[in-house]
Amino acid sequence: MKIYIIIPAHNEEGFITKTLDSLVSQTFLPEKIVVVNDNSTDKTRVITNDYINRYDFISLVDTSSSSEHMPGSKVINAFYQGLKTLDTNYDIICKFDADLIFPSNYLEKIVHHFNANDQTGMVGGFCYIEKGGSWVLENLTNKDHIRGALKSYKKACFEDIKGLKPAMGWDTIDELLAQYHHWDIKTDTSLHVKHLKPTGNTYNPKAKYKQGEAFYRMRYGFGITLIASIKLALLKKKPILISDYLLGYLKAKKSKQPYLVTKDEGIFIRKLRWNKIIKKISKIK
């Protein structure tokens, strides 16, 4: 299988060396790696060029989006700048962050999972962050969800979902739409990826309503939004975020923000979400 990797990078001089080192040392090497230098003001470009001089499968794209680090749109717009430079002769397309350290067998295991089941459309491991000298699971999502930092897609699945949405919630929408198109999502708990810069550390303060807006644009409805808001805020250990998420949802509804999924996709998504909620409640009982 041919693997193409796109790495959006904004001011990642402190991390990208470790990310690239872990990728060029894989037991199964990628065919191509594209680093998208997005408006960096540090040495991200210089460091990447050093790798380009040593590895012929690494390339660089320069782009300039907003300097504000808003979740969703900035990283996906950068991803597409990288995708434009690639041909379509890949089997697996990956969107990886520039602050990760992958285990040496990561890509090998990814390929194994795709080969094991023709219906597997997405595969990923889990992010771990350093706390007190130990690496612990960055526990922000369910075990069946692949974090946006390390997404891998089978080509046919990527095409079915029509790529990635340049908006907050893109890394949930992709999985929901994959399931809508009858693809399986595979997570591998044995693949521990070190996340050097925990999620959201550099987000612009104006982003606080974006999560609720995303819930609205995914056609969750208020009931699912309320449950999802409480769950996510508690996982982040910041109960105050519940009100931010709900206010974001109501603001999006009032201003009639455009939906990110069709009406039929929305019906499927709500049914899928409610079924999972009911199953969890049943297990508690």
Phi, psi and omega in degrees: 000137178267125180250127172249135182238131175244129183237098173293137184217124176232109180053060183247027184301333182279352187230327192297332177300315181292324178296310181294321177302318182290332181277325179281354180254013182292149176288339173235108186279145175286156176286322182212143172232125177244120174265125179258105181280101187262090172061031181289144178246008180249209185263019179306315182294316181299315181296316180297319179299328177297320178289324178299323179292338183256337184229119185285352179263005177253137177223170184230141173233132175260134176215160181228101173257194179299145177284346178284132182268084179262140182294139173096280190297315184299311185290324181284324175298321177294318178306315182291331175296324176288319182299326180301333184273355185257152171278183182252023182271033180256159172257328181228131175246132183240141169245108181246149173280165184263018181228041183237151171240113183270142172297152188298338181259014186302305183293326177299317179290324177300311179300319179302315182293321178295320180289331185289334183214115182297340182270359177284119182256337181218143179221147176193160175263211183228145179273135176238140179243156183273128177220120178059033178086000178239155177262120184238154181301130175279085194275079180247353185216174175291160181289349179261011181250138177263125182295148180299340182290338187216060182274137175227129185236137167291143185307312183297323178293314179302321179288322180298320182275002179060042175075203186251143181276128180281066183203158173305134181096001182303326184276005168253319180301319182301319181288322178296318179288327176299316179291325176302325179266017172071029174263149176267149175251126182243122173247144183240108183292346180278348182266097181265114180253127181281122180258108189282338181230096186311148185305133174084358183300330184246013181293144176297138180304334180292351183280356189298336179267355187295326181296314178296322176299320179297318179302318179294314185290341175271004179063037180294325190084161187292323183299309179294323178299317180299312180296315181296324180293316179297314181299310183294319180296321179290323177297324179278356181059038179222078183305334181298338181294339180304313181294324177297315181296315181293321178294322177298319178298312183293323177297317180295321180293318181295320182273002178054054177301143181293141179287154179263350180226159180286172179299314180295319177297322178297318177300315178298315182298315180296318178298316179299315181295314181296322178299318179293321179296315180297319178299318180294321178296321181296323180292324179295320179292000000 
